[in-house]
């Protein structure tokens, strides 16, 4: 039977990561409750008396049940979370969904492109790829509004010691690159030298649509592009239809999709309430 009962989880600690964003540390009271996760999978965090919302594991549960998540205060559940004190018992369900294609990425020249909060579903992936070191090359292009909204500065500084890192800010004069990831793509590709053979995207839908289109125009196969639509998750078990794409549920079949599969689903989706790239 389908169980919607959350697993008791302690809010251990947190630190401010950027404007209105915190990196939270949680601990499952039963360390065996979640035994294995894949980079890109998500969990549902329950605030008693308030509700639940989906988030990505930036660091998956270890042997003690400790895991981390990057969370921005944007709604009722997250605002309530930001008011909780360390030691509070919350609830967690998961893991849910499908992760990034780690095995397929072996031996590839990989470019990761993240926009805003879209960097969160890419953290565990980046750490895993760096640890496995089975790629030909790896680089990350990250876009944010300003220095105040930049996320994961400490992690990105560490990653910069291991791979090319490019940060672009929309606010003028605050970074070497100004604009959006789409605006600076040609500059980044010129500095990389070799054209990527795999593209991984997460961020605003319009950014992912434009970025994928640019790479396809440059000759990259649609089957070599993946994206995450985690922002659409709601119930995580295919009941509410919030993440429904034609005949696919994002919470089960996603949130990671290969671009050609996702475009086929988007083309067949006629629900005007869903914001999908082909409708923007």
C-alpha positions as CSV (number, residue, x, y, z in Angstrom):
1,X,0.0,0.0,0.0
2,X,1.0,3.6,-0.6
3,X,2.2,5.2,2.7
4,X,2.0,8.9,3.2
5,X,3.3,8.7,6.8
6,X,6.4,10.9,7.2
7,X,9.5,9.5,8.9
8,X,10.4,11.5,12.1
9,X,13.4,13.8,11.3
10,X,15.3,16.2,13.5
11,X,16.2,19.7,12.3
12,X,19.9,19.7,13.4
13,X,21.2,23.1,12.3
14,X,21.3,25.5,9.4
15,X,23.3,28.4,8.1
16,X,22.4,31.4,5.9
17,X,23.5,30.7,2.3
18,X,22.3,33.8,0.5
19,X,19.4,36.2,0.6
20,X,16.4,34.3,1.9
21,X,18.2,31.0,1.5
22,X,19.5,28.6,4.1
23,X,21.4,25.3,4.0
24,X,19.7,23.0,6.4
25,X,21.0,19.9,8.1
26,X,18.5,17.2,9.1
27,X,18.8,13.8,10.8
28,X,16.5,10.8,10.4
29,X,15.6,9.4,13.8
30,X,15.8,6.0,12.2
31,X,19.1,6.1,10.2
32,X,17.9,3.1,8.2
33,X,14.7,4.8,7.0
34,X,16.4,5.9,3.8
35,X,19.1,3.6,2.7
36,X,20.1,4.8,-0.8
37,X,19.4,7.8,-3.0
38,X,20.4,8.9,-6.5
39,X,21.7,12.4,-7.4
40,X,18.6,14.3,-8.5
41,X,16.0,12.5,-6.4
42,X,14.0,14.6,-4.0
43,X,12.2,14.2,-0.7
44,X,9.0,15.7,0.9
45,X,9.6,17.7,4.0
46,X,6.6,18.0,6.4
47,X,6.1,20.8,8.8
48,X,3.4,19.6,11.4
49,X,0.3,21.6,11.1
50,X,1.5,23.5,8.1
51,X,2.1,21.2,5.1
52,X,4.8,19.6,3.0
53,X,7.0,20.7,0.1
54,X,9.6,19.0,-2.1
55,X,13.4,19.5,-1.9
56,X,16.5,17.9,-3.3
57,X,19.2,16.2,-1.2
58,X,22.3,18.4,-1.6
59,X,24.0,15.7,0.5
60,X,22.2,12.4,0.8
61,X,21.6,10.6,4.2
62,X,24.8,9.1,5.6
63,X,25.1,6.1,8.0
64,X,23.8,8.3,10.8
65,X,20.8,9.5,8.8
66,X,22.2,13.0,8.4
67,X,21.5,14.8,5.2
68,X,21.4,18.4,3.8
69,X,19.1,20.5,1.7
70,X,19.4,24.0,0.2
71,X,16.0,25.8,0.8
72,X,14.8,29.3,-0.2
73,X,12.0,30.9,1.7
74,X,9.3,31.4,-0.9
75,X,6.0,30.1,0.5
76,X,4.0,29.0,3.5
77,X,5.9,25.8,4.2
78,X,9.4,27.3,3.7
79,X,8.5,30.3,5.8
80,X,7.3,28.0,8.6
81,X,10.6,26.0,8.3
82,X,12.7,29.2,8.7
83,X,10.9,29.8,12.0
84,X,11.7,26.4,13.4
85,X,14.4,25.9,16.0
86,X,17.2,23.4,16.0
87,X,16.1,20.2,17.7
88,X,12.5,20.4,16.3
89,X,11.1,17.1,15.0
90,X,9.7,17.3,11.5
91,X,8.8,14.7,8.9
92,X,10.3,13.4,5.7
93,X,9.1,11.1,2.9
94,X,11.2,9.7,0.1
95,X,13.3,9.4,-1.9
96,X,11.2,10.1,-4.9
97,X,11.7,10.3,-8.7
98,X,14.5,9.4,-11.0
99,X,18.0,10.8,-10.8
100,X,20.6,12.1,-13.3
101,X,22.1,9.6,-15.8
102,X,25.4,9.0,-14.0
103,X,26.4,5.9,-16.0
104,X,25.6,7.5,-19.3
105,X,27.8,10.5,-18.5
106,X,30.9,8.4,-18.1
107,X,33.6,9.4,-20.6
108,X,31.7,12.5,-21.7
109,X,32.5,16.2,-21.9
110,X,29.9,17.6,-19.5
111,X,28.6,21.1,-19.1
112,X,26.2,21.8,-16.2
113,X,24.1,24.9,-16.4
114,X,22.2,26.1,-13.4
115,X,20.0,29.2,-12.9
116,X,19.1,30.6,-9.5
117,X,17.7,27.9,-7.2
118,X,18.2,25.4,-10.0
119,X,21.6,24.8,-8.7
120,X,20.2,22.8,-5.7
121,X,19.3,19.7,-7.7
122,X,22.8,19.8,-9.3
123,X,24.8,19.8,-6.1
124,X,24.8,16.1,-5.3
125,X,25.3,15.4,-9.0
126,X,28.4,17.6,-9.2
127,X,29.9,16.1,-6.0
128,X,29.3,12.6,-7.3
129,X,30.8,13.3,-10.7
130,X,33.9,14.9,-9.1
131,X,34.3,12.0,-6.8
132,X,33.9,9.3,-9.5
133,X,36.1,11.2,-11.9
134,X,34.9,9.1,-14.9
135,X,34.2,12.0,-17.2
136,X,36.4,13.4,-20.0
137,X,35.8,16.9,-18.8
138,X,33.4,18.8,-16.5
139,X,32.4,22.4,-16.2
140,X,29.7,24.4,-14.6
141,X,28.0,27.6,-15.7
142,X,25.9,29.3,-12.9
143,X,23.7,32.3,-13.2
144,X,22.1,34.4,-10.4
145,X,20.6,37.9,-10.1
146,X,23.3,39.5,-8.0
147,X,26.0,38.8,-5.4
148,X,23.2,38.9,-2.7
149,X,21.4,36.0,-4.3
150,X,24.4,33.8,-5.2
151,X,24.1,30.4,-3.6
152,X,26.6,27.9,-2.5
153,X,29.6,30.2,-2.6
154,X,31.7,27.9,-0.4
155,X,30.9,24.8,-2.5
156,X,31.5,26.6,-5.8
157,X,34.9,27.9,-4.5
158,X,35.9,24.4,-3.7
159,X,34.6,23.1,-7.1
160,X,36.6,25.8,-8.8
161,X,39.8,24.0,-7.7
162,X,38.7,20.9,-9.6
163,X,37.0,22.1,-12.7
164,X,36.2,25.2,-14.8
165,X,33.6,27.4,-13.1
166,X,31.7,30.3,-14.6
167,X,29.5,32.6,-12.7
168,X,27.3,35.2,-14.5
169,X,25.2,37.8,-12.6
170,X,22.4,39.9,-14.1
171,X,23.5,42.9,-11.9
172,X,26.0,44.9,-13.9
173,X,29.5,45.4,-12.5
174,X,29.3,42.6,-9.9
175,X,31.0,39.8,-11.9
176,X,33.3,39.2,-14.8
177,X,30.3,37.9,-16.8
178,X,27.1,39.9,-16.9
179,X,23.6,38.8,-18.0
180,X,22.2,35.3,-18.0
181,X,23.7,31.9,-18.8
182,X,22.2,32.1,-22.3
183,X,23.8,35.5,-22.9
184,X,27.3,34.3,-22.1
185,X,27.2,30.8,-23.6
186,X,29.4,31.6,-26.6
187,X,32.0,33.2,-24.4
188,X,32.0,30.1,-22.1
189,X,32.2,27.7,-25.0
190,X,35.1,29.6,-26.4
191,X,37.0,29.3,-23.1
192,X,36.2,25.6,-22.8
193,X,37.8,24.9,-26.1
194,X,36.2,21.5,-26.7
195,X,32.4,21.4,-27.4
196,X,30.4,19.5,-24.7
197,X,28.9,16.1,-25.5
198,X,26.4,16.2,-22.6
199,X,24.4,19.2,-21.3
200,X,22.6,19.1,-17.9
201,X,20.1,21.9,-17.1
202,X,18.2,23.1,-14.1
203,X,16.6,26.5,-13.5
204,X,13.8,28.6,-14.9
205,X,12.0,26.8,-17.8
206,X,12.6,29.7,-20.2
207,X,16.3,29.5,-19.6
208,X,16.4,25.7,-20.1
209,X,14.4,26.1,-23.3
210,X,16.7,28.7,-24.8
211,X,19.9,26.9,-23.7
212,X,18.8,23.6,-25.1
213,X,17.8,25.3,-28.4
214,X,21.2,27.0,-28.7
215,X,23.0,23.7,-28.2
216,X,20.8,21.9,-30.7
217,X,21.4,24.6,-33.2
218,X,25.1,24.0,-32.7
219,X,24.8,20.3,-33.4
220,X,24.3,18.7,-30.0
221,X,21.8,15.8,-30.2
222,X,18.6,16.2,-28.2
223,X,19.3,12.9,-26.6
224,X,22.5,14.4,-25.1
225,X,20.6,17.0,-23.0
226,X,18.9,16.4,-19.7
227,X,16.9,18.7,-17.4
228,X,15.3,18.7,-14.0
229,X,11.7,19.9,-13.4
230,X,11.7,19.5,-9.6
231,X,9.9,22.8,-9.1
232,X,6.7,21.2,-10.3
233,X,6.7,18.5,-7.7
234,X,3.8,18.7,-5.2
235,X,2.5,15.4,-3.7
236,X,5.4,13.2,-4.9
237,X,3.1,10.1,-5.5
238,X,1.2,10.9,-8.7
239,X,-2.1,11.8,-7.0
240,X,-2.5,15.6,-7.5
241,X,-1.6,15.9,-11.1
242,X,0.5,19.0,-10.6
243,X,3.5,17.6,-12.4
244,X,1.5,15.7,-15.0
245,X,3.0,15.8,-18.5
246,X,0.7,14.1,-21.1
247,X,1.0,10.5,-19.9
248,X,3.9,11.0,-17.5
249,X,4.1,12.0,-13.9
250,X,7.1,14.1,-13.1
251,X,7.3,12.9,-9.5
252,X,7.7,9.3,-10.6
253,X,9.2,9.4,-14.2
254,X,11.1,12.6,-13.5
255,X,12.1,15.1,-12.2
256,X,15.0,14.3,-14.5
257,X,14.1,13.9,-18.2
258,X,16.0,13.5,-21.4
259,X,15.3,16.6,-23.5
260,X,13.8,14.7,-26.5
261,X,11.5,12.7,-24.2
262,X,10.5,15.8,-22.4
263,X,9.7,17.7,-25.6
264,X,7.5,14.8,-26.8
265,X,5.6,14.9,-23.5
266,X,5.3,18.7,-23.6
267,X,3.9,18.6,-27.1
268,X,1.2,16.2,-26.1
269,X,0.2,18.1,-22.9
270,X,-2.9,20.3,-23.4
271,X,-3.5,21.4,-19.8
272,X,-3.2,25.2,-19.8
273,X,-2.5,25.2,-16.1
274,X,0.9,23.7,-16.6
275,X,3.8,26.0,-17.4
276,X,6.0,24.1,-19.7
277,X,8.8,25.4,-22.0
278,X,6.8,24.9,-25.3
279,X,4.1,27.1,-23.9
280,X,6.3,30.0,-22.7
